[in-house]
Amino acid sequence: MLKKIDIYIIKKFLGTYFYAIALIIGIVIVFDISEKIDDFIEKEAPIRQIIFNYYMNFIPYFANLFSALFTCIAVIYFTSKLANNSEIIAMLSNGISFNRILVPYFISASVIAVFSLVLINFVIPPANRVRLEFENTYLRNEFRNKDRNIHMQISPGVYVYMESYNTRNDIGQKFSMEKFKDGKLVSKLFADYIKWDTAKNKWKINHCYIRDFDGIHEKLTKKKSIDTTLTIFPSDFKQRSNVVETMNYFELNNFIKKEKMKGSDNIDTYLIEKYRRYSFPFATFILTLIGVSLASRKVRGGVGLHIGVGIFIAFTYVMFMQVSTVFATNGSMNTLLAVWIPNIIFSGIAFLLYRYAPK
């Protein structure tokens, strides 16, 4: 059962954490407004949309982004004050073990981890959808697809190719489609271009040739145009790389399955986003243990020294996360390993600090 000392530590931990998050978000919003005010005025963005569509959906995104950093800082700040006031020594002297002192810390860390897990998987994605739509309307230039030689599988055994795709006119140049059955090519279509018909919500294939194979004979058919339904849409070619930020847990899993079937080049990016949604909340426990083990010892530098070391550790963690994901995206490193490497390394650091913490 929770005792008074547990409630005291939980209140201090969570109170410091949420206060620090609120403070940094306020600072970030002020700097963001000063940076984007000219764009808001130039694009005539309505004040209501700026407040409710952009900044109200901006808050949960940045709250989660800074969560790991301020977990570490919050723990170090109030634990260091406890140590400087000799409260940690008093607890240990009265027979409370260091492991028992950790209990309220990990209860608080669990609250933050669950909070972060729910935010990143179910609250932030719909908020990002509204925020990114606002950014695309008022802050960013029109999206243009610059991909060349586009290959994808649109359904089992059906592959399409386009030399390029124009997102402004919804036209794909030098289009071809191949159909395979039991590993054998049964049909191939060539066309000068393919265009989306907004009236019929179908693709119109223009100036095409169709070659059908039955294993022995070949039949060639020429057509001026064909209206057809394909399992691809213009929106598939207009997605920015951050589209995965707008998907909840279930939508992201389904999206990754479809992209794997298409043979997308960005699978690693999508998998990194998926795995980060678990590694970040888990980091709360690691950074909590680091913070308690580090700040529970009374030192000459006091709170300032502990906070300085804590900020260094937290930023080092973030740097490790960015470096490892770059290796996964641009190299050959396994994406799951790349995302969890910082947690593995800092778990070792946390264990060493815990071993040498005052008992």
C-alpha positions in Angstrom: 0.0 0.0 0.0 1.1 3.5 -0.7 2.5 5.4 2.3 2.8 9.2 2.8 6.3 9.2 1.5 5.1 7.5 -1.7 2.4 10.0 -2.2 4.8 12.8 -1.5 7.3 11.6 -4.1 4.6 10.9 -6.7 3.2 14.4 -6.3 6.7 15.9 -6.6 7.6 13.8 -9.6 4.4 14.3 -11.6 4.0 17.9 -10.6 7.5 18.8 -11.7 7.1 16.9 -14.9 3.9 18.5 -16.0 5.0 22.0 -14.9 8.2 21.6 -17.0 6.3 20.3 -20.0 3.8 23.2 -19.8 6.7 25.7 -19.5 8.6 24.5 -22.5 5.5 24.2 -24.6 4.7 27.8 -23.8 8.2 28.9 -24.8 8.1 26.8 -28.0 4.7 28.3 -29.0 6.1 31.9 -28.6 9.1 31.1 -30.8 6.9 29.3 -33.3 4.6 32.3 -33.6 7.5 34.7 -34.1 8.9 32.5 -36.8 5.6 31.9 -38.7 3.8 35.2 -38.2 4.8 36.4 -41.7 3.4 33.2 -43.3 0.1 33.5 -41.4 -0.3 37.1 -42.6 0.8 36.4 -46.2 -1.5 33.4 -46.6 -4.3 35.1 -44.6 -4.8 32.2 -42.2 -7.9 32.7 -40.0 -7.1 33.3 -36.3 -9.6 30.6 -35.3 -7.8 28.0 -37.4 -4.4 29.2 -36.2 -5.5 28.7 -32.6 -7.7 25.5 -32.8 -6.4 23.7 -35.9 -2.7 24.4 -35.5 -1.7 25.3 -32.0 -4.2 23.2 -30.1 -3.0 20.2 -32.1 0.6 21.3 -31.8 0.6 20.9 -28.0 0.1 17.1 -27.7 2.8 16.5 -30.4 5.4 18.5 -28.6 4.4 17.3 -25.2 5.2 13.8 -26.2 8.3 14.9 -28.1 9.8 16.4 -25.0 8.5 13.7 -22.6 11.6 11.7 -22.2 13.8 14.8 -21.8 11.7 16.3 -19.0 11.1 13.0 -17.3 14.9 12.9 -16.6 15.1 16.6 -15.7 12.0 16.4 -13.4 13.4 13.3 -11.5 16.9 14.8 -11.1 15.5 18.2 -10.0 13.4 17.2 -7.1 15.5 14.1 -6.1 18.6 16.4 -6.0 16.7 18.7 -3.7 15.7 15.8 -1.5 19.4 14.7 -1.3 20.6 18.2 -0.5 18.0 18.5 2.3 19.3 15.1 3.6 15.9 13.6 3.1 17.3 10.6 1.2 19.8 10.0 4.0 16.9 10.2 6.5 14.9 7.6 4.6 17.8 5.2 4.3 18.7 5.7 8.0 15.1 4.8 9.0 15.4 1.4 7.4 13.8 2.2 4.0 15.8 0.4 1.3 16.8 2.1 -1.8 14.7 -0.3 -3.8 11.7 0.6 -1.8 12.4 4.3 -2.5 12.3 3.5 -6.2 8.6 2.2 -6.0 6.9 5.6 -6.1 9.3 6.7 -8.9 8.3 3.8 -11.0 4.6 4.2 -10.3 5.0 7.8 -11.6 7.0 6.6 -14.6 4.3 4.1 -15.4 1.7 6.9 -15.4 3.9 9.0 -17.8 4.7 5.9 -20.0 1.0 5.0 -20.4 0.1 8.7 -21.0 2.8 8.8 -23.7 1.7 5.4 -25.2 -1.9 6.6 -25.5 -0.9 10.0 -26.8 1.5 8.7 -29.5 -0.8 5.9 -30.8 -4.3 7.3 -30.5 -4.4 11.1 -29.6 -1.5 12.6 -31.6 -2.3 11.0 -35.0 -5.8 12.6 -35.5 -4.3 15.9 -34.0 -1.5 15.7 -36.5 -3.9 15.1 -39.3 -5.6 18.5 -38.6 -2.2 20.2 -37.9 -0.5 19.0 -41.1 -3.5 19.9 -43.2 -3.2 23.4 -41.8 0.5 23.4 -42.6 -0.1 22.2 -46.1 -2.7 24.9 -46.7 -0.9 27.9 -45.2 2.7 27.1 -44.5 4.1 24.8 -47.2 4.3 24.9 -50.9 2.2 22.6 -53.1 3.4 19.0 -53.0 4.9 17.7 -56.1 5.8 14.0 -56.7 9.5 13.9 -57.9 9.7 10.1 -58.1 10.9 8.6 -61.3 10.4 5.0 -62.6 7.7 4.1 -60.2 7.2 0.4 -59.7 4.5 -1.1 -57.4 2.4 -4.2 -56.9 -1.3 -3.1 -56.6 -2.7 -6.5 -55.9 -1.4 -10.1 -55.8 0.2 -10.8 -59.2 -0.5 -7.4 -60.7 2.4 -4.9 -61.2 2.3 -1.4 -62.6 5.0 0.9 -63.8 5.1 4.7 -64.6 8.0 6.7 -65.8 6.7 9.7 -63.8 3.5 11.0 -62.1 2.3 14.6 -62.3 0.3 15.4 -59.1 -1.1 18.7 -60.5 -2.8 17.0 -63.5 -3.0 13.5 -62.1 -1.3 12.0 -65.1 1.1 9.1 -65.2 3.5 8.9 -68.1 4.6 5.7 -70.0 2.3 3.5 -68.1 2.4 -0.4 -68.1 0.6 -3.1 -66.2 1.6 -6.8 -66.0 -0.5 -9.6 -64.7 1.0 -12.9 -63.5 -0.7 -16.2 -62.7 1.2 -19.0 -61.1 4.4 -17.2 -61.7 3.7 -16.8 -65.5 3.0 -13.6 -67.4 -0.5 -13.8 -68.8 -1.1 -10.2 -69.9 0.8 -6.9 -70.4 -0.6 -3.5 -71.1 1.4 -0.5 -72.5 0.0 3.0 -72.7 1.3 6.5 -73.5 -0.2 7.8 -70.3 -2.9 7.2 -67.6 -5.2 10.0 -66.2 -7.6 10.1 -63.3 -11.2 10.9 -64.4 -12.7 13.0 -61.6 -16.2 12.6 -63.0 -16.2 8.8 -63.0 -13.6 8.3 -60.2 -11.7 5.9 -62.5 -8.5 5.8 -64.4 -8.5 6.5 -68.1 -5.8 4.6 -70.0 -5.0 6.3 -73.3 -3.4 4.9 -76.5 -2.8 1.5 -75.2 -1.7 -1.9 -76.4 -2.7 -5.2 -74.7 -0.7 -8.4 -75.1 -2.4 -11.6 -73.9 -0.5 -14.8 -73.5 -2.0 -18.3 -73.2 1.4 -20.2 -73.1 1.5 -20.9 -76.8 -0.1 -18.0 -78.7 0.0 -14.2 -78.2 -2.9 -11.8 -78.9 -2.3 -8.1 -79.5 -5.1 -5.6 -79.0 -5.0 -1.9 -79.7 -7.4 0.5 -78.0 -7.7 4.3 -78.0 -8.7 4.5 -74.4 -10.0 2.3 -71.5 -11.8 3.3 -68.4 -10.7 1.0 -65.6 -10.7 0.7 -61.8 -7.3 0.1 -60.2 -6.5 -0.3 -56.5 -4.4 2.9 -56.6 -5.6 6.5 -56.3 -4.2 10.0 -56.9 -3.8 10.4 -53.2 -1.3 7.6 -53.1 1.1 9.8 -55.1 0.5 12.9 -53.0 1.5 11.6 -49.6 4.3 13.4 -47.9 6.8 11.3 -45.9 5.2 12.4 -42.6 1.8 10.9 -43.5 2.4 8.1 -41.0 2.3 10.7 -38.2 -1.5 11.0 -38.9 -2.2 7.2 -38.5 -3.2 5.5 -35.3 -1.8 2.2 -34.3 -4.2 0.1 -36.4 -4.1 2.3 -39.4 -0.3 2.3 -39.4 -0.1 -1.5 -39.3 -2.5 -1.7 -42.2 -0.6 1.0 -44.1 2.7 -0.9 -43.7 1.2 -4.1 -45.0 -0.1 -2.3 -48.1 3.2 -0.6 -48.7 5.1 -3.9 -48.3 2.8 -5.4 -51.0 3.5 -2.5 -53.3 7.3 -2.8 -52.7 7.6 0.7 -51.4 11.1 2.2 -50.9 10.1 3.9 -47.6 9.2 0.8 -45.6 12.1 1.4 -43.2 10.8 4.9 -42.5 7.4 3.5 -41.7 8.8 0.7 -39.5 10.9 3.2 -37.6 7.8 5.2 -36.8 6.0 2.1 -35.6 8.8 0.9 -33.3 9.5 4.4 -31.9 5.9 4.4 -30.6 7.0 1.8 -28.1 10.6 2.6 -27.5 9.9 6.2 -26.4 7.4 5.4 -23.6 9.8 2.6 -22.4 12.6 5.1 -22.2 10.6 6.7 -19.4 11.6 3.9 -17.0 15.3 4.0 -18.1 15.7 7.7 -17.6 13.8 7.6 -14.3 16.3 5.0 -12.9 19.2 7.1 -14.3 17.8 10.2 -12.7 17.2 8.7 -9.2 20.5 6.9 -9.1 22.4 10.0 -10.2 20.7 12.6 -8.0 20.2 10.7 -4.8 23.8 11.3 -3.8 24.5 14.6 -2.1 27.3 16.4 -4.0 29.1 19.8 -3.6 27.7 21.1 -6.9 24.1 20.6 -5.7 21.0 20.8 -7.9 22.8 22.7 -10.6 25.4 20.0 -11.2 22.8 17.2 -11.2 20.6 19.0 -13.7 23.5 19.8 -16.0 24.5 16.1 -16.0 20.8 15.1 -16.5 20.3 17.4 -19.5 23.5 16.0 -21.0 22.3 12.4 -20.6 18.8 13.2 -22.0 20.2 15.0 -25.0 22.7 12.2 -25.6 19.8 9.8 -25.6 18.0 11.8 -28.2 21.1 12.1 -30.3 21.6 8.3 -30.2 18.0 7.8 -31.3 18.5 10.1 -34.3 21.9 8.6 -35.3 20.6 5.0 -35.1 17.5 5.7 -37.1 19.6 7.4 -39.8 21.7 4.3 -40.0 18.5 2.2 -40.4 17.0 4.5 -43.0 20.1 5.0 -45.1 22.1 1.9 -44.3 21.5 -1.8 -43.8 20.8 -1.8 -40.0 17.7 -3.7 -38.8 15.1 -1.1 -38.0 13.9 -2.7 -34.8 17.5 -2.9 -33.5 18.2 0.6 -34.6 15.3 2.1 -32.7 16.0 0.1 -29.5 19.8 0.5 -29.5 19.6 3.8 -27.4 17.3 2.0 -24.9 19.7 -1.0 -24.7 22.8 1.2 -24.2 21.1 3.5 -21.6 19.7 0.5 -19.8 23.3 -0.5 -19.2 24.2 3.0 -18.0 21.1 2.9 -15.7 22.2 -0.4 -14.2 25.7 0.8 -13.5 24.5 4.0 -11.9 22.0 2.0 -9.8 24.8 -0.3 -8.6 26.8 2.6 -7.3 23.8 4.6 -6.0 23.8 5.1 -2.2 22.1 2.1 -0.5 
